[in-house]
Structure formats: C-alpha cells, structure tokens
Amino acid sequence: MNTTASQYPIERFPLVDTHGSALDRGGQHGSQAAARVAASAGHYLAQLREMGLSDAQIRKLVYDFVPRIEAFDASYVEEMRGIAEGAQVEFESVVLINARTEILQLGKRAAREADDRNPDGCTGVVMLPSATRDKTLIHGQNWDWKVECAATSIVLRIRRDDGPDILTFTEAGGLARAGLNAAGIAITANYLQSDRDYRDIGVPLALIRRKVLEQSQLALALRTVYCTPKSAANNMIVSQAEGFALDMECAPDETFPVAPHNGLLVHANHFMSPVALSKLKDTGIESTPDSLYRDVRVREALQPKIGALATEDLREALFDDYQSPWSVCRPPRLNTSNNLSATVAMIIMEPARGLMQVAPLPALNREFFSYQL
C-alpha cells in the first residue's frame, strides 16, 4: 500500500494543561480537547457497533469496569466525569477510552469474533546514562496503533498539589499513556498477549500507567506495575532519571522482570523472559510477527555507539524501515485484522530535563515537536 504525507495531515499534538481537583482537571481536559475526545470515543463506539454489539451491551461492558476503577482510585472516576462534562460527551464514552484495550477484546468475545487483538505494536527503548554521551537517561518509544489516532491524541500536562507534576502523551480523554513526571520517573508500554488473558477483569492498563506517573518514589512506581491485577498481558518499561530502568513483562496475574544489558533496554511485542516463556504461552506472534526482528534491529543500531549515544541515535534507530511496512517505523498499512495501522507517534523523553519530543506519523514526517514539563 503506497502512502504519502499528503494523504494524512501532519500536525502538532495539542498541549492540554490541567490543574486543581480531579473533577476540575477533568473539566479542563475535556473542554480544551472536546473535539478530539468526541472523535476518540466515537471511533471506539463505532468499532464495537460494527461487531454487532447493541448500545446496551456496550454500556454493560463499560460499567463492568467502573467498580474496579473506583476501588483502584476513586479520583479517576471523578476525573473521567469531569472530562465527560467538559467535552459534552457521555461518561461511559470516557471510561471506554480509558479501558479501550480491554473493552474491545471483551467486545469481540461477546460478539464471538476471532480474537485478533488489533495490537498496539510499539517498540520501547531506554538508554541508561552509562550508555549515553551526556550521561543522561533517554527513554523512547514508537507507538503503533490505528492511523486515525494521529488526529485524536494529545499531550496532557497535569499540575498537581498532591504529588509530582506529570507530562503524558495520550489519546484525548485518556488519563495517561507514555509519559514522565517531576520526580524523573518515566513509563512506556507495549502490547503482549498470553494464554492467561481475559479470565478476570483487572485495572485498565492506562490507569496503571497514570498511577506510575503519580509516584514520587521509584519503588512505588515499580510496585504499581508489578502488583496491580490486569485483564490481559502487557509490557511496561519504567525508568528513573538518575540511572535506572526495568522492563516488566506482565501476565494478568504475574510479572516477569527483564533487566537492561550494557546500558540498553529494548523491547517489542513478544515475551523475552525465559521464566515467562516456561510458564505461559505467548499468543501474540500471530498478529505481530515483525516483533521478532524489530527489537533486534533497534538494538543492533544502538550497540556500536554505547557510551556515546545521543537523542539523534535513538531517533534514527526508531526510524528504521527494514521490511517496511512491517518495520520498526510503520507507514500506514493494513494489519492482520484488516485495520489501517501505523506508527502514530515517536516519543523521545529526557526525564531529567522534563522534556518530551514527539513526531506525529514518523514514517511520513521527521519533524519533532517539543513539550516541557
């Protein structure tokens, strides 16, 4: 499939600033990003309806998550209510955005469709200070998802009175995705799939990431990922600016850590922990077979420069187009679920500087926009 930048408008992701109580923050988020929140919710509602689900079935799927979210952090429900009010959309639409990974898959099961996951592809990287020229930790990711989300995502800056300020790239209406905070903690995440998925309802993945970004202490950020029950597998990379990173391959009920090697941590969309592979079945390769070489390509591009790596080296590694369109940097293409997917954004973070740089649709565009905490 041939694509050009002219087919897909390239524009800066809007910066949304919020502060105050959870309800106030939500209202500011919703009002500043109203069109994008509505478009994001509409996109996922349409997808569920295309599966043949009725509005009543969709509401039930959504509301099954509300008690779990309230038990995890009731302020998140308040913030979602604020977003709904500010954007003038239904509350359940905002819950859907925040639990869309889980609800889309449960919707497929309810509709008795093949479980083809529509995966967030993603390649995540951390370069530790020992590996970089300026002795600064750099944390980055290519976010691979539906190309429509280039027009529904934002950068959200949260001023907090009860913890570190947060800067996060997320879909409009979402509480977090990839991001960093004023304590130097950063997080990115990658899709994984296992044979243990969707046996129980866990905390939506987006809210686990938000909880990580609310922490002042690294230990509590790691505990949040390690110990919070999930509905399905996921990979999360947590770093801290002073020189720590850990990859956590999460099954719904168990976590398998993967440590950096020679100052590098690279992860795509398949389980790498020998312990994990001895205990569960990785069922994701069928939909993301390119994962088997994407992490190798990035690691091999970075390894020769260990000790002298810089932001531009990480960018070039993540721009890799080997085997395009099944590449590290993915142009818009049909995936195995027949959805049009792409690398929606390349996100490069320097937590010590509170700096996030984002390139929209990087297979078609090499311009980065900067956001400061």
Disulfide bonds with the S-S distance in Angstrom:
none
